[in-house]
Amino acid sequence: MVFKNIIVAYDGSENAKRALDVAIDLAKRYEAKLTIIEVIDTSVLVGMGLGPIPSEVINEIYNKAKRDVEEAKEKAMNSGVKNVEAVNIEGDPATAIMDYAGKTGADLIVTGSRGLSTVKRIFLGSVSSRIVHEAKIPVLVVK
């Protein structure tokens, strides 16, 4: 199987960094496009009962996500991946990643086994687990 359009789910965690390394290796091997995607899920904060979230907190979440994917993009480019895109989107992480994969014609999703969203994982199951079970394309989970 040859991959031409790879998505890596990223959140800056150690597991995501390992997933990024694998995705970079695959993108170089197959000369594939690599999209690094971080989903911004502010509903987690609301679900924790934090009520109205100050705009500074939301801005910091967005800024962190933008920094994460830009740093990851730079790493991929410095590693020799020619076609790299960094994307931030809002929503439920698993759903947003699968929707994005479908819309862009991705043929592989690479994800870490666990990200940063511990509280949400307790209630809804892990993002990687949902992607593995629901995605219509191959999924590689990196531990």
Backbone hydrogen bonds, N-H to C=O, Kabsch-Sander energy under -0.5 kcal/mol:
donor,donor_aa,acceptor,acceptor_aa,energy
6,I,33,K,-3.0
7,I,108,L,-2.7
8,V,35,T,-2.8
9,A,110,V,-2.7
10,Y,37,I,-3.0
17,K,13,S,-2.1
18,R,14,E,-1.9
19,A,15,N,-2.2
20,L,16,A,-2.5
21,D,17,K,-2.0
22,V,18,R,-1.9
23,A,19,A,-2.7
24,I,20,L,-2.9
25,D,21,D,-2.1
26,L,22,V,-2.5
27,A,23,A,-2.8
28,K,24,I,-2.4
29,R,25,D,-2.4
30,Y,26,L,-2.6
31,E,27,A,-0.7
31,E,28,K,-0.6
32,A,27,A,-2.0
33,K,4,K,-2.7
34,L,83,N,-2.8
35,T,6,I,-3.0
36,I,34,L,-0.6
36,I,85,E,-3.2
37,I,8,V,-2.6
37,I,35,T,-0.6
38,E,87,V,-2.3
40,I,89,I,-3.4
41,D,39,V,-0.7
42,T,40,I,-0.6
44,V,41,D,-1.1
45,L,42,T,-0.7
46,V,42,T,-1.4
47,G,43,S,-2.8
48,M,44,V,-1.0
49,G,46,V,-1.9
50,L,45,L,-1.5
57,V,54,P,-0.9
58,I,54,P,-1.8
59,N,55,S,-2.9
60,E,56,E,-2.1
61,I,57,V,-2.1
62,Y,58,I,-2.4
63,N,59,N,-2.8
64,K,60,E,-2.7
65,A,61,I,-2.2
66,K,62,Y,-2.4
67,R,63,N,-2.5
68,D,64,K,-2.9
69,V,65,A,-2.2
70,E,66,K,-2.1
71,E,67,R,-2.7
72,A,68,D,-2.2
73,K,69,V,-2.4
74,E,70,E,-2.3
75,K,71,E,-2.1
76,A,72,A,-2.4
77,M,73,K,-2.7
78,N,74,E,-2.7
79,S,75,K,-1.3
80,G,77,M,-1.4
81,V,76,A,-2.3
82,K,80,G,-0.5
84,V,82,K,-0.7
85,E,34,L,-2.5
87,V,36,I,-2.9
89,I,38,E,-1.6
91,G,40,I,-2.0
96,A,92,D,-3.1
97,I,93,P,-2.4
98,M,94,A,-2.3
99,D,95,T,-2.7
100,Y,96,A,-2.5
101,A,97,I,-2.5
102,G,98,M,-2.2
103,K,99,D,-2.5
104,T,100,Y,-2.0
105,G,101,A,-0.7
105,G,102,G,-0.5
106,A,101,A,-2.1
107,D,5,N,-2.7
108,L,5,N,-1.0
109,I,138,P,-2.0
110,V,7,I,-3.2
111,T,140,L,-2.5
113,S,142,V,-1.8
118,T,116,L,-2.1
121,R,117,S,-2.1
122,I,118,T,-1.6
123,F,119,V,-1.1
124,L,120,K,-3.0
125,G,121,R,-1.9
130,R,126,S,-2.1
131,I,127,V,-2.5
132,V,128,S,-2.6
133,H,129,S,-1.9
134,E,130,R,-2.2
135,A,131,I,-2.6
140,L,109,I,-2.9
141,V,139,V,-0.6
142,V,111,T,-2.9
142,V,140,L,-0.6
